[in-house]
Amino acid sequence: MIPLSFIKAPLLSFNKKYSSKIHIVIQIMENNYLEVARKYVYDTIGEKFYIPEDSIYEYEDIFCFSYQSKKYLETSDFREMSVGQGPQLIIKADGRIIPFGSAYTFDAAIRETRKKILIEKTIREICPNYNYWQDNYVLTINKIFNEETLISILKDHRATYIIPEIIGNSIHRVGKVYTKNDLIRRFKELPASFNTFYGLYSDLLIKLTESYCCNFSISQKKIKNSHLIQIMLQKKILR
């Protein structure tokens, strides 16, 4: 999407005929963000909700809005008011919609979103497809330059492996944190992949990037077949 500032800038050099045409194009683009917002509310919240005009704020990089129940807007009956929702932000660069709760003001939501976009931009220099608002990634260590530093970072973020434990007729996924010796053994054969961490995933990736302790990549997690676990459970039940 072309930034509105880019389109508005040349208006002074055009005559009135062309300026009016460009103004129409700008208006259509501005309306598109509102249409995207309306579709989002309709699809995810429901048809009984509406975006009030006084909740719309537009900036060069972000389109902001909120929503409320139609019945409340029509009747001002507090019993019909929807609560809990806060600012909803559209990132104009790619159309992602970032929802916030009522604890956030518009200013706070915008500041936090812009901060995360900057962090995301830094990480994308190494991992082009990284999305700050997703954490379902697998980290793969391809080559190690400083094993001690790498182990320290992974331990700080509690790199964890999951094992199934059968209790009664139920399967429980139990997390086990890697020890230093566990990690040394994992690193004997590269690449080595890690599925689970605690804390902010972005912090982990920033530390790995800044420390230059390894060459790494990330990929989205895939849902694996749980056939083996089902067999384990079946054997347990048949005993």
Salt bridges, closest charged atoms under 4 A:
GLU30 OE2 - LYS8 NZ 3.78
GLU35 OE2 - ARG38 NH1 2.91
ASP43 OD2 - LYS39 NZ 2.61
GLU58 OE2 - LYS92 NZ 2.67
ASP61 OD2 - ARG114 NE 2.89
ASP77 OD2 - ARG79 NH2 2.94
ASP94 OD2 - ARG96 NH2 2.86
GLU112 OE2 - LYS116 NZ 2.82
GLU120 OE1 - ARG96 NH2 2.73
GLU120 OE1 - ARG124 NH2 3.63
ASP182 OD1 - ARG185 NH2 2.58
